[in-house]
Amino acid sequence: MLLITRDSELQRAACSALEDALKRTHIEKQKAIARFDEDYANLLLGCESVAHALLAELNMWLLLKEEKPDEAWNHLVDAQMASIYAARAHDGFRHLEHHHQRLEAIEHLVFPRQVFVSSGMLVGFQECSICRRDYDGCEHLVGRPYMGQFCYIIARDIDLDHVAIVEHPADKRCRVERFNAEGGTRNRMTWKIEPDATDA
Ligand SMILES: [Zn+2]
């Protein structure tokens, strides 16, 4: 189903099947966490990440067929991130690195080259998502799985410092979507000039 030529109804049915699988996996993961079975909980975290990656890619193809490339792009980025996370969740998903390479190829062959933006932040306090303490003082590592959950930083007291154009952004969803053109703004995906909302 991971092809643009596939029937949209069949792709939507595949999405529903994946959503059901995600619910069942989540219940199974809660049971594994309850009995402190970290290896199995992390394996199921990997299963969830794979399902998220497949769902996001299916949604990307569906949105491209609906001529919604900006939304499709966000799903492509979700699929790429989920496949990286699956490989990190458990050794059983190491092979997902190949799947990620395929998604990188789709990025370059299907979508136009993007101009990425990165924002510099001043963060007052970095909280660890696992132990909720100061990330600098705890033993957890961002992106690593702990009992079926990935560690990430919760930034508190944020101030925007600067915005910059970058080649390799942390989040590829941060990009230049439109730029000023005669008669409105040009969409970088479709190349169409869209009238300014204020002119309407
Ligand atoms: Zn921690």
Residues whose N, C-alpha, C, O or C-beta is under 5 A from the ligand:
A	BS01	ZN	C128 I130 C131 R132 C138 E139 H140
